């Protein structure tokens, strides 16, 4: 059964770079939160800095094809 998704070359740049841009924003928020304060800011930094790691693990474990 063929996928109905268009080829990657036909996707607009906003679709291609949406997830990397979101991960960059999460990382920036996490780094700023780690520098700003303690307590809630530490929890926020841990959560937002874990997002790219979780995305990498997800990408490596899912099957594509």
Secondary structure, 3 states (H helix, E strand, C coil): CCCCCCCHHHCCHHHHCHHHHHHHHHHHHHHHHHHHCCCHHHHHHHHHHHHHHHHHHHHHHCCCC
